């Protein structure tokens, strides 16, 4: 993909993931490729390395998770000892991290080979998925605008134990789909905001949807006016670019009784803060990632057909930038959300909840079993949980538990925060139904309570990824930059989703 004077094709080239030939085999033939060999902190050293534990110790290699030691071989690819840590603790998450360390250590090698035939603690299907995700996502780079990029991985071979090839191949196929979803989410969030506007994202969604079995409807400004989407239109008021609401639909077949899940994503293509202008600091410079929630939904949904998802999934991407201008939303303005709720705007930088409110109402107007929204919503969540854990809220414990379970399976951790309804009164307005912010404290809770106003009692969960959307430096299988956090989580959630049974929140979560 190249930038030209005429503009920029915003559809990602996906050169970092989709064209990889992933295969599981029993017979080892690494050729000139670097051969990754897992080594634990105890137990026998795999004979293929040709060294014992004493030799490794002399090189200060103990097998700790993430350690890597390359052993050159004349006329062949290097043997790479890859630490997997305590064998009693080895699982899919640790194997994913180890595969990432191996892939990074190989530099620019296009062909990778990993021996996974001596890991009895990890079932072969899980091992295959984890190894593919770790290796490919660790080597991801957003280099669409560079003249010369890093050579991509073109082939990944996994060596399985006898009888495990088919199971490992199934896991590898699933891992490739998950890696593609995360890579696409990263591509979208990393794209410069002037090159990926709301309008262009509509074009991206239409093209990707056609390629992946989704129906796509893109709503322009006139259509949004007709729908009464006052939140999205209000935030867009200061922009030179039109807003877009992108509605995605996936249907697994003709059965009308399948479970129905709706996803709502914040798609602020660039967030200056509007009239409540952000300071010109390092955080402001990352605000192209403020559409990470919408990007995660689009990316996850492109893989539903590939993985034969049995659940009907609808996605709403609420897209605009948030800019200051003579026409921008003013503090004290009152917006009318779809459905008639009025909101006094007391901070123009609390815009994500405004655009999502319209979509939450629209979601409740169709048959749906549960709604999950995802957004880079509050700095308060970042300060509470840091940059590696997202916050999750909800009005139904069973649904929240499904989100938590999916997060645990893909190692995109979330922590449940309380729907502390004692704070709801702090968003009361003198002139409207509510304000778009509460007091100075509990801002992440205020945001969740605001969103809950628009779900009409439908089982609902809210995932705040403000902290996890951006990585300041490389970490395991996350490169520096936008992380794509949420794409794999939502994909896993959709694949395993079940209709929530009545499960009210515990009293401590509502206090």
N, C-alpha and C positions, 0 to 999 in steps of 0.2 A: 504494500500500500504506500502511496507517495502523496505528499502535499504538492499542489500545483497552484498556479496563479488563479485558476478558475475555482479553486476551493479544495475540499478535502472529502474523500469518500469515507464516511464514518463507520462503515461496516468493517469490523475487525477482520484481519486476514487470518487470525487463528494459527499463525505459523508455529507457535510454541507448543501446540498440543494436538490438533485434530488429525494431522497426517502421520502420526506416530504409528509404526507397526508394532503392536504389543502382542506377544505370544508367550505361552507357557510350554515348556518342553521338558522331557526327562533326560535327554542326552546333552551333555555339556559340549559346546563348540563355541568358545568365546572368540576365536580368531584373534584379531588385533584389538578387540575392544577391551577396555579395562574391566576386569572381573571382580565384582563386589562379593566379598565373603564375610558373612556375619560371624562375629566373635564375641562371646559373652565374657563376663568378668571371672567366670569359673567354668570348669569342665574342660573337655578336650578341645584342642585347637583343630579346626578342620584340616585334614591332611593335604588338601589341594594347595595350601599356603606353603608347605615345605619347610615350616619353622615350628618351634615349640614355644611354650609360654615364656621360657627364659629368654629366647631370642627377641620376642615381642617386648618383654620388660626392658631389655637393653635399649630398645628404641623408644622407651617411655610410653608404650602402648599397653593399656591394662584392660581394654574392652569396655570402658565406660561409654554410656550412650552418647553417640555423636562423634566419638573419636574416629579418626581415619588415618591409616598408614599405608602408603603405596610401596609395593615391593616390585621394582622393575624386573622384567624378564627379557633377556636378549631375544630379539626376533619375534616377540609377541607382546600383546597388551599387558599392562601392569596388573599384578594381583593387588587388590585393595582390601585390606582388613578393615572391617566396619564394625565399630563397637555397638553392641545392642544392650549393654548393661547387665544387671542381675537377671539370670535366666528365669528365676522364679517370678519376676515382675514383667517379663516380656509379653506384650500384647500388641494389638493392631496399632494403637497410637504410638507406641515406642518404635515399632517397626517402620511406621510412616516417617518418623523423625530420622531414623537410621538411614533409610533410603534417600531421604533428602540430603543428609550429610555426604553420602556416597556420590550423589549426582552433582553436588556442588564441587566436590573434590576432583571430579574428572574434568573440570574446566569446560572446554568447548567441545568435548567428544560428542559426536552425533549418534554413536551406538553404545548402548549400555547393556550389561549383562549382570544379573543378580542371582546368586545361589540361595534358594529358599527351600532346599530339600532336607535341611536338618534343623527345622524349627517346630518341633512337635507341640509346643505350647500354643502356637497360633494356627487355627484351622486354615487349610489351604485357600479357601475362598476369601477369608478375611485377609490373609497374607497377600494374596494377589492384588486385592483392591488397595490395601494400604501402601504397598510398594509402588504401584503405579502412581497413585496420588502424590506420594512424597517425592518421588524422583522427578515427575513432570512439573509439579507446582514449584519445586525448589529452583528449577531451571527457567522458570518463566521470567521474561523481561519485556517491558513495554518499550519497544524500539521502533515504532512505526514511523517516527519522524527523524530517525537517524539515517545518514547515508550508508553506514555500515553497522550492521547489527551482529549480535552473538549468534554463531551457528546453532540452529535448533537441534533438539533430540529428534532423530528420525526413526530410531528402532530401539525397543526395550524388550529384552528377553528375560524371562523368569524361569529358572531351573527348578522344577518341582520333583518331589519324591515319587517313586513308582506308584502309580495308581491315583495320584493327586492332580494330574494334568488338567482334566476337565473341570474340576472344582476351582483350581487356580485360574484357569482361563475365564470362567464365569466371573470370578472376582476381578480379574484384570479388565474385563469388558466394562464392568460397573465402575471400576476406578477410573477408566478412561473417560466415561461419561461425566463423572463427578469432577474430574480435572478440567474437562472442557467447559463445564458450567462455571467453575471458579475462574478460569482464565478469561472467559468472556466477560464476567462481572468485573474483573480487574481491567480489561481493555476499555470497557465503557467508562469506568470511574477515572481512569488515568487520562482519558482523552481531554485535551484542552477545551475549555468551555466555549470558546469562539468557534471551535471546529465541530462540537457536538452539542447543538442547540436542542431545545425541545422538539422543534419541527423535524430536525434531522433524526432524532431518536425515533420519531414516528416512522420514518423511512426505514431505519434499521430494523425496527420491530416488524414491519410489514414484510421485509425480505427474509428475516430469520424465521418468522412465523410460517411463511410459505414453505420454507425448507424443512420445517420440523413438525408439521402437522397441527399447527395452531391456527385458529381463526383470529383475525386482528381487526379491530375497529379503532380508527384514529379520529378524535374529536377536536376540531379547530375552535377558534374563539367564538364564532357564531353559534356553533353547536353547544358550546359550554354555556353561552348566554341563554339559549333555549332550555337547557337542563337546569338552570338556576344554580350553577356552581360558583357561588359568590366568593368562596374561599380561594380557589385557584385563580379566578379572575382578579380578585383584589390584590393578591401577591404579585400578579403579573403586571399590575397597572403602571409600574415604573419602567418596564422593560421595552426595548426596541424590538424584541423578538416575541412572536406569538406563543401562547401556552398551548400545550397539548395534553389531553387525557387519552391514554392508550389502554384499550381494553383487550385483553388476551383471553382466549378460551381454549381449553383442552378437554376433549371428551373421549373416554376410552372405548366407547361403543354405543349401542342403541339402548342399553338398559337404563330406564329412567330412575331406577332405585339405587344407583351407586352413590356412595358418600360424596358430598359436595363441599369443597374447601375454596374459600376466596382469600386471595392475598392482596394487600394494599401496600404500595410502596411510595415513599417520598422521593420525588424526582426533581429536586432543586438543582438545576444544571450548574449554577454558580450562585453562591450566597454571599453577597456583599454586606448583608444585614439590612439593606434598604435604607430608609431614613435613620434607623438605629444602626448607623454604620459601624462595622467591626473595626477594631484597631488594625493598623497596617503591620501585623506581626506574622510570625511563622504560621499560625493557625489560619489566618486569612488566606495565605497563599495556597492552602490545601483545599479551599472550598469548592474546587471542581468535583470533589468527592461527595458533595452533599446530595448527589443522586444515587448513592451507593445502594440504598434500599430498592429503588426502582430497578437498578441494574441487576441486583441479585435475583429479583423476581423474574425478569426477562430471561436471564441466563438459566435459572433453574427450570423454567417452563420449556425451554428449547430441548431439554433432555427427557421430558416426560414420555414422549412417544418412543424414543430410543429404548427406554427401560420398561416399557409396557405398564405404565402406571395405571392401577385399577380405579383411581379416584378422579372425579370430575373437578377440574381446577380452573378458576377464573382469576385473572390478575388485573388490577387497576394500577397504572403508573401515572402519577400526578406530576406533570412536568412543566416547569417554568424556571427562569432565573429570578433572583430577588435583587433588584437594582434601585439605586436612588436617582430620582430625576424630578422634573417639575410636575410630573403626573403620578408620582409614586404614592403608595399608601401612606397616609398620615397618621400620627398617633392621635387617638381619639376618634378616628373613623369607626363606623360600625358596618360590618359585613353581614350579609344574610347567606347562611350556608344552605345548600340543597336541603329542602324539607322545612325551611322557615326559621331555624334557630338563628338568633342574632348574636354577634360577637363584637365586643368593643376591643379594638386593637390598642394595647398599651405598650407594645414593643414590636416593632416591625421585624426584629430579628427572631421572633418566635413564630416564624411563617410556616414551618413544616406541618404543624398540627392544623393549620388553616386549610392547606391544600388537601390534606388527608381526610379531613372531616367530610368534605363533599363525597369522596369515594366510599367512606364508611357508610354513609346514608344510602348511596346507590347500591352498595352490597346487600343491605338489609331489604331492599325492594325486590329482590329475586330470591327464589328458594335457595337456602344455604344452611349447612350444618354448623359451620364455624368460620370465623374470620381471623386471620393473623395479619397484622401489619408490621412493617419493618422500616426503620428510619434512623438516620444520623440525627437524632432529635435534640439531645441536651448535653451541654458540657458538664452538667451536674452528674450525669451517669459516668462520664469519663473520670471525673474526680473521685467518684465513689468506688468504682470498680477497676480503674486503670485501663490500659490499652489492650489487654488480652482477654477480657471478660465482658460480654454484653449483658445488659439488664433485660429481664423479662417480667412483665406484669400481665394481669388478666382478671377476668370476672368469673372464670370457670377453672377449677383446679385440675380437672381431668385434661382439659386442653393445654393448660400450662405444663402439665406433666408430659404430654406428648411432645411439646416443644423442647422441654429439658432432655427428654430421652433422645430425640434426634440430635440435639446439640452434643450430647455425650458420645453418640455413635460416630460422629464425624470429627470430634475433637475441635468443635467451635463452641467453647464453653459459654454458658449463660448462668446468671444468678437471679433467683426470684426476689424481686423487691415488692414491698407491700402496697396494696391499693388502699392507702390510709385515707379513708373517706372523711376523717375529721378535718382534713385540709381543704375539702371541696369548697367551703364557704369563702376561702381566700380568693376564689375566682369569681365571686359575685360582682356584678356591675350595677352601677346606679342607672345606666341608660340602656342596657341591653340584657339579654338573657345570661351572658357570662362574659368574662374577660379572657384574653388569650394567654394571660400569665397570672400567677398568684404572687406570693410574697418573695422575699429574697432567698429563702431557704426552701428545701424540698422540691426543687425545680423539676427533677425527673418524675416525681410523683404527681406534681401538678399537671405535667404534660400527659401522663397516662390518664388521670382523672378527666382531663379535657376530652381526650379521644373517646373515653367510655361514654360520654354524653351522646354519642352519635351511633352507637351500635344497637340500640333498641332492645337490649337484653339478650342479644344473640351471643352464644359462646364466643369469646374473643380473647386474643392474646396480642400483646404489643412487645416488640423486640427493639430495644434502643441500642444501636450499633455505633453511637457517636465516638466511642473510644476505640473500637476494634476495626474501623474502616480504613485506618491509615497506619502504616508501619514506618517509624523513623529510621530503622536500620534492619538489615536482613535478620531473620530469626527462623530457624528450622526450615520449613517449607514455605515460609512467607518471605518474599523479597522486599526490598525497600519500596515504599509507595503504597498504592491502594491495594488492599488485601483480598477483595472479593468475599469477605466474611459474610456469611448468610446464604450464599448461593447453594452450597452443599447442604447446609442445614435445612433449607426450605425444600430442596429436592428430596432429601431423606424423609422429611416430615410428610410430604405429599405421597411418597411411595408407601408409607406405613400408616397413613391417616385412617382413623376410625371415628365414627360419629361419637361426639362426647356424650357420656351418660351424665345425668344430673349430678354435679359435684361442686356444690358451692364452696367458695373460699373459706378457709378456717377463719375463725373470729379474729385471730391475731393479724391476718392479712388484710382485714377490712377496717381494723380499728383506726 
